[in-house]
Amino acid sequence: MPVYNAENYVKDAIESILNQTFTDFELLIINDGSTDNSKTIIESFSDSRIRLLNNEENTGLAKVRNRGIDEAKGEYVAWLDADDISHPLRLKKQVRFLDEHPEIGFCGTWVKTLGPKISHKWRYPTNPDFIRCRMLFDNPLATSSIMIRRKLLVGDTQHFDLNYPPAEDYDLWERLSYLCRVTNIPKFLTKYRLHENQTSAKNALKQMESVWNIHKRQLEQMNVIYGDEEKQIHEKIGAWKFDASTDFVVLANSWLLKLKNVNDQTYFYPEPQFTRVLAERWFFVCRAASVLGLTTWSIYWESPLRKHNEYYKHLYIFAKCLIRLPGL
């Protein structure tokens, strides 16, 4: 558990771990130079399973997580950020799952959000091949829900890379996905807090740059040649930010089909999961552009990608486009 100025949340985070039904663990807390009361709150707990390490100065999240990896002693390593909460059954279910599935290197869980606004439920994919394919667009894993076999983290190359802040977790999961299979347990075992002071919110521009570098690495490994316009399209599709314009829909279709054609030649990503990932993005591109009416429907239906979506998605897009017609 990395901690930096989390006095408003760290007590709940610690209690959520100490209250786990699985009890054979060490809670390694690294206080990264907090200037608030975080250290005092941590020291108020007397549980022998807690091991507190203090950094005199703030070193940053990636370095703290790497120190945690180096200090960890267990067979498995799990993460929880100081502003998040674990369900009491989280560790028990993840340990049991990894014990029973030796082919899986690490696993996350489904997530519920906490925050001032309405709570959301994030149902991350569970198919290992689908997860690896979706890494080309975004990170389908929540770090505060991850449990991993510690043996996978041996060596500096299998640590968090300091060159990818604040997306160093996305970078590591993507790199590890070539070494092992990864999944998400389809249970809501983690509560992820949304607030304006969290790292990703404060470093949005830097995160976008790091995320693109992760995408760029995969595109180059895949032997995809792209231009500036295609880069912008990919970034928007990856961030779930779709323009409701005919031009965007047409360009998105061309880009997604280009990715499919390249993969059909290189076999870089497993099929049919890769095409299903592309089809999923195609559905959401067209859903966002349904305000254009039947123009969007026509483009959606003519794309070969729609053949890889479920029938109910066809009906959904058609209905959304239809109600946008004048007079309806």
PyMOL commands that set and color helices and strands:
alter all, ss='L'
color gray80, all
select helices_A, chain A and resi 10-18+38-43+61-71+90-100+128-134+143-145+150-153+156-158+168-176+199-202+204-221+228-238+246-266+273-288+290-292+294-302+304-308+311-322
alter helices_A, ss='H'
color red, helices_A
select strands_A, chain A and resi 2-3+27-32+50-55+76-78+85-86+104-114+121-122+147-149+181-193
alter strands_A, ss='S'
color yellow, strands_A
deselect
rebuild
show_as cartoon
